[in-house]
Amino acid sequence: MSRRSNRLIHLSRCKGITRRIMQYIIQNDTELKEIYYLSPKELTQIYHIPEQKAVPLYHDLHNPVLIEQIKQDKTQCSIITILDQAYPFMLKTIKDPPLVLYTIGNNELLSCSPCISVIGTRRPTREARQKTHFIVKPLVEEGWVIISGMAKGIDTYAHKVALAQNGKTVAVLGSGFEHIYPKENEDLFTEICKSGIVLSEYPPNVPASRHHFPERNRLISGLTFGTVVIEATEKSGTLITVDQALDQGREVYALPGSPLVAQTKGCHRMIQEGAKLVMDAKCILEDWNDQGAHLASAWKG
């Protein structure tokens, strides 16, 4: 890892910093060296950082405890920056890519293709497990990487189908690795770490927070060729990921179901608004063969 990458990791952990400010700093201080010689007043003048944020930023830039914490984190997980070759190329194509990623597991999965995100409600129907298996198992057998958010319900089902078939799966978290959410998925987290990969843009000591999950969703969709929704209510948080996928130019698929249950109404609404109706995994496989490989090559290029 280059010194520039190390400085980017350090900068991302400083108080008073945001991704927008970091992008601005990178544009004006490409080697990320000059910022370490600036006073709080100069941070405000040069980077337009409010004084109440410039002071804690200055202190963390020179905080040996923080630097030691980062060194300790590197012994527990991998840290990949947008400056590194290992950074997933698909994420570089989205509007607001994370500058730093923390991972545990097989980093090679981040460059594997094809990938599909499988998402849905945290309160699935009794049929949902079977529906997830019906869609995911054939994709896993074809070597697809299954990406989801390790939430309750559909996410958990998707990861477990991939693991049961000795397939490849990626879990994207809305918290650091020391604060697994939900706690009931701690065993699943451990299992994915061993045979897949878990990633987060949040440092290991950061707990789950409500606003982290919409942010997390842009990575779930951004890492993939497309997103398939197994079940969703009309006001489901799943729709945030769908909106992210559409904004990123990814494919969106939805599985229809009984009109008598709330967990399928979101899928029906998506289909009505242009999402592709999925009858089986062949629909996704045919799309990939027709256009997905070409699109992925264009994104990578």
Buried (B, 14 or more C-beta within 10 A) or exposed (E): BEEBBBBBBBBBBBBBBEBEBBEBBBEEBEEBEEBEEBEBEBBBEBBEBEEEBBBBBBBBBEBEEBBEBBEEBBEEBBBBBBBBEBBBBBBEBBEBBBBBBBBBBBBEBBBBBBBBBBBBBBBBBEBBBEBBBBBBBBBBEEEBBBBBBBBBBBBBBBBBBBBEBEBBBBBBBBBBBEBBBEEEBEEBBEBBBEBBBBBBBBBBEBEBEEEBBBBBBBBBBBBBBBBBBBBBBBEBBBBBBBBBBBEBEBBBBBBEBEEEEBBBBBBBBBBEEEBBEBEEBEBBBEBBEEEBEEBBEEBEE
